[in-house]
């Protein structure tokens, strides 16, 4: 692979590492590492899934899409995977994209909605280990949402993620 190709190439592992390291910088040492890894994986997943994906649940463009998909059609409330996806969408959009979403949406309301989605996901999850993790995310949804928002602002405030090319 060409040097520029390597620099611009991104796979799931690199994307996950990027968000894991970023979140590590906005949390204290008392944060549960499983929750930290889970939150980094939410950000990494949505960074790599198109809003027009057809083979998997697309990343929504707005909280209104999440509302339409999971609140207006309440037929899937017993599906742990879909409730987890709904919670993750609320975490992403009300957290990482808070500054963009707060113009049109009540962030606090969507934070409560997202926590509720995670509670439902935990209640219907078959794996007890994963159910405990989802329940922990539900209980600490607001602090995680705030950390996502803080990470987003810090990334936007960085003038360059890559150093500018040197002039010869």
C-alpha positions as CSV (number, residue, x, y, z in Angstrom):
1,X,0.0,0.0,0.0
2,X,1.2,3.5,-0.8
3,X,2.3,5.7,2.2
4,X,-0.7,8.0,1.6
5,X,-3.0,5.0,1.3
6,X,-1.8,3.7,4.7
7,X,-2.3,7.1,6.2
8,X,-5.9,7.4,5.0
9,X,-6.8,3.7,5.4
10,X,-9.2,3.0,8.3
11,X,-10.5,-0.3,9.4
12,X,-12.7,-1.2,12.4
13,X,-9.8,-1.8,14.7
14,X,-8.2,1.6,13.9
15,X,-11.5,3.4,14.2
16,X,-12.2,1.6,17.5
17,X,-8.7,2.6,18.8
18,X,-9.3,6.2,17.8
19,X,-12.5,6.5,19.8
20,X,-11.2,4.4,22.7
21,X,-8.2,6.7,23.1
22,X,-10.3,9.8,22.7
23,X,-12.8,8.7,25.3
24,X,-10.0,7.7,27.7
25,X,-9.0,11.4,27.6
26,X,-12.4,12.6,28.7
27,X,-13.0,10.1,31.5
28,X,-11.4,9.5,34.9
29,X,-9.7,6.3,36.0
30,X,-12.8,5.1,37.9
31,X,-14.8,4.5,34.7
32,X,-15.5,0.8,34.0
33,X,-13.3,-0.3,31.1
34,X,-16.0,-2.5,29.6
35,X,-18.3,0.5,29.5
36,X,-15.5,2.6,27.9
37,X,-14.9,-0.1,25.3
38,X,-18.6,-0.4,24.6
39,X,-19.0,3.3,24.1
40,X,-15.9,3.5,21.8
41,X,-17.4,0.6,19.8
42,X,-20.7,2.6,19.4
43,X,-18.9,5.5,18.0
44,X,-16.6,3.4,15.8
45,X,-19.6,1.4,14.4
46,X,-21.6,4.5,13.5
47,X,-18.5,6.2,12.0
48,X,-18.3,3.3,9.5
49,X,-22.0,2.7,8.7
50,X,-23.6,4.8,6.1
51,X,-26.8,6.6,6.6
52,X,-27.9,4.8,3.4
53,X,-26.8,1.3,4.4
54,X,-29.0,-1.5,3.2
55,X,-27.3,-4.6,4.6
56,X,-27.6,-3.3,8.2
57,X,-29.4,-0.7,10.2
58,X,-28.3,2.7,8.7
59,X,-26.8,5.4,10.9
60,X,-29.6,7.9,11.3
61,X,-29.0,11.5,10.2
62,X,-31.2,13.0,13.0
63,X,-33.0,12.1,16.2
64,X,-36.3,12.4,14.3
65,X,-35.3,9.3,12.3
66,X,-34.6,7.4,15.5
67,X,-38.0,8.5,16.9
68,X,-39.8,7.5,13.7
69,X,-38.1,4.1,13.6
70,X,-38.3,3.1,17.2
71,X,-41.0,5.1,18.9
72,X,-43.7,5.4,16.3
73,X,-43.3,1.7,15.6
74,X,-43.3,0.2,19.0
75,X,-43.7,-3.4,17.7
76,X,-40.0,-4.2,18.4
77,X,-39.7,-3.3,22.1
78,X,-39.0,-6.9,23.1
79,X,-36.1,-7.2,20.6
80,X,-32.9,-6.7,22.6
81,X,-30.8,-6.1,19.5
82,X,-33.1,-3.4,18.1
83,X,-33.5,-1.7,21.5
84,X,-29.7,-1.6,21.9
85,X,-29.4,-0.1,18.4
86,X,-32.0,2.5,19.3
87,X,-30.2,3.4,22.5
88,X,-26.9,3.6,20.7
89,X,-28.5,5.9,18.1
90,X,-29.7,8.2,20.9
91,X,-26.2,8.1,22.5
92,X,-24.5,9.0,19.2
93,X,-26.9,11.7,18.2
94,X,-27.7,13.3,21.6
95,X,-24.1,12.9,22.7
96,X,-21.5,13.1,20.0
97,X,-23.7,15.3,17.8
98,X,-25.4,17.2,20.6
99,X,-24.4,20.6,19.3
100,X,-25.9,19.9,15.9
101,X,-29.1,18.2,17.3
102,X,-29.9,20.6,20.1
103,X,-31.1,23.2,17.6
104,X,-34.1,21.0,16.6
105,X,-34.4,18.5,19.4
106,X,-34.8,18.3,23.2
107,X,-31.6,16.5,24.1
108,X,-32.7,15.7,27.7
109,X,-35.8,14.0,26.4
110,X,-33.8,11.9,24.0
111,X,-31.3,11.0,26.7
112,X,-34.1,9.6,28.8
113,X,-35.5,7.8,25.7
114,X,-32.0,6.3,25.0
115,X,-31.6,5.2,28.6
116,X,-35.1,3.5,28.4
117,X,-34.1,1.7,25.2
118,X,-31.0,0.4,26.9
119,X,-33.1,-0.7,29.9
120,X,-35.4,-2.6,27.6
121,X,-32.4,-4.1,25.7
122,X,-31.0,-5.3,29.1
123,X,-34.3,-6.8,30.1
124,X,-34.6,-8.9,26.9
125,X,-30.9,-9.8,26.5
126,X,-30.2,-13.5,26.8
127,X,-26.6,-13.2,27.9
128,X,-26.5,-12.2,31.5
129,X,-23.0,-10.6,31.0
130,X,-24.2,-8.4,28.2
131,X,-27.5,-7.6,30.0
132,X,-25.4,-6.3,33.0
133,X,-23.4,-4.1,30.6
134,X,-26.5,-2.7,28.8
135,X,-28.1,-2.0,32.2
136,X,-25.0,-0.2,33.3
137,X,-25.1,1.9,30.2
138,X,-28.7,2.7,30.8
139,X,-28.1,3.7,34.4
140,X,-25.1,5.9,33.4
141,X,-26.5,7.1,30.0
142,X,-26.3,10.8,30.8
143,X,-22.7,10.8,31.9
144,X,-21.8,8.8,28.8
145,X,-23.8,11.1,26.6
146,X,-21.9,14.1,28.1
147,X,-18.6,12.4,27.5
148,X,-19.5,11.8,23.9
149,X,-20.4,15.4,23.5
150,X,-17.1,16.5,25.2
151,X,-15.1,14.3,22.9
152,X,-16.9,15.7,19.9
153,X,-16.1,19.3,20.9
154,X,-12.5,18.4,21.7
155,X,-12.0,16.8,18.3
156,X,-13.6,19.8,16.5
157,X,-11.3,22.1,18.4
158,X,-8.2,20.4,17.2
159,X,-7.0,22.3,14.2
160,X,-5.4,19.3,12.5
161,X,-5.7,15.6,13.2
162,X,-2.8,15.2,10.8
163,X,0.1,17.6,10.7
164,X,0.1,19.7,7.6
165,X,2.5,18.7,4.8
166,X,5.9,20.4,5.0
167,X,6.7,22.8,2.2
168,X,10.0,22.0,0.4
